[in-house]
Amino acid sequence: MLDQKTLDHLWNFGDPAASEARFRAAMVGEMYDADERAELATQLGRAIGLQGRFEEADALHMLSIADSGNAEVWMRSGLEYASSARDERTKRWMIALHAGLGSFLRGKNRLTEAMVEFQLAEQWAERLGTERQGALAREAITECGKALAEGP
């Protein structure tokens, strides 16, 4: 977990664009572990959200596919952006991003975390999505539940 001193060094709330640049630079270095990079991604999302650039959640979804080594970081960053959006079109990305993160986590055998993401995808689908998106989320919940019941 990042300490407050590090976050204070990276953040300039008066200049979110500069903060964005610092978070991006910090994420590519090897100074931070995977958990810390995920935390940096959420702060990056916050910096971009403060600039009103909410539409970048679909671009981060694509980055999670293209840059599989950092997929979790990109998806979490996309979730941060989309959660800050005011328009429903951008908020709908919460469905795909939660489902994608759930699939990623299930592939890493992090089943409990995956289940939470699938449940969040279902909740967003019920709120803003299509019946098909809801059905896909429920199917993922069922499959993940079976894997959890089977155990390691």
N, C-alpha and C positions, 0 to 999 in steps of 0.2 A: 504494500500500500504506500502511495506517495505521501511524504510528510508535508506539513503545511508550509514549511520554508520553501520547498521545491515548487509547490503550487503558487505561492506568492511571487516567486521569481519568474515563473512563466506567464502569469496573468497580468494584464493591464486592462481593467474593465473600461477605461476611458478610450482604449484603442483595441477593440476586439480583432481587427485585422492583423495587428502586430502579434497579438496573443495567438491567433491562428497559425501564423508563421512559426512561432516558437514551439507550439504543440506539434506541428508537422515535423519539424526538425528533430524534436525529442523522440518522436515515434520511430524514426528510421535508424537511430543510433542503437548501439548495443549496450547502452548504459542502464537500460531498464529491462526487467523481466516481462514475461507475457502478461501477467496480471497488471503490472504497472502500465504497460502499453495500452491495455484495454481501458484503464482508468484515464490515461492521456487521451484516448479516442473519445471518451465521453466529454472531456473538457474541450476537445477540438470541436465537437458537435455544438457545444454550448457557445463557443466563440463564433462559429458560423451562424448559429441561430440568432445571436445578438446583432448580427449584421443583416438579419432578415432574409437569409438565403436558405429557406426551408426546402426548396425543391431539390436540393442536393442529396436527399435520402435515396431517389432512384439510382443516381450515379454511384453512391456507396454500395448499394446492393450489387451493382455490376462489378465493382472493385473486389467485393468479397468472392465473386466467382473467378475473376481473372487472377487474383493474388491469393491463392488458396492458403499459403503459408500464414497470412494475416487475416484470414476470413473472419474470425471471431471479432477481431478489432474493428474491421470495416462494418460488420453487421451491427455491432453495438454503437458505433458512431452514427450509422444510419438511423438507428432507433432513437438516439438522442436528438437528431435533427427532426425526424418526423414527429416526435412527441411534442416538440415546441411549435409545430405548425398550427396555424389557425384555420386553414382551409381543409375541407374534408378530402379533397383529392390527394393532397400530400399525406394526410393522416392515414389514408388507406394503405400506405406503404407499411404501416405497423403490422398488417396481416402477413405480408410476404416476408418481412424481415424477422418477425417472431418465428414463423414457420421455418424459414431458412436457418435461423440460429438453432432452433430445435433439432432440425435434421443434422446439422453440423455436430451438435453436442451428442446426439444419439450415436453418430458415427465414431465419436471419441469414447463411447461407453459411459458418458456422463448422463445417465438416464433420468435421474431426479431433476437435474437442471433442464434437460430436454423436455420433460413433462410440463414443467412450468411454462416454458416457451410455447409449447403447443396449446396449452390452455389459454395463454394470452392471445395467441393467434385466433383461437376460437372466439374469445370475447370481442376482439376487434372486428372479426368477420360478422358476428351478430349485430354489432353496432353500426358498421359502415360498409360491410362487404356484401358479397353475393352469396346465394345459397350454396353454390359450388365451393366457394372458399370455406364456408362453414363446414360443409361435408368433408372436405379434405382435412381440415383441422381435427374434426372428430375422429376421422380414420387414423390420423397420426397419434392421437391420444390413446385410442384403442390398442394400436400396435405397440406403442411405448409402454402402456400398462401391462401388456403381455410380457414384454421383455423384462420389465421390473419384477413381475411375479415369478419369472423363471430364475431370476438371480444370476450371479456370476457364472 
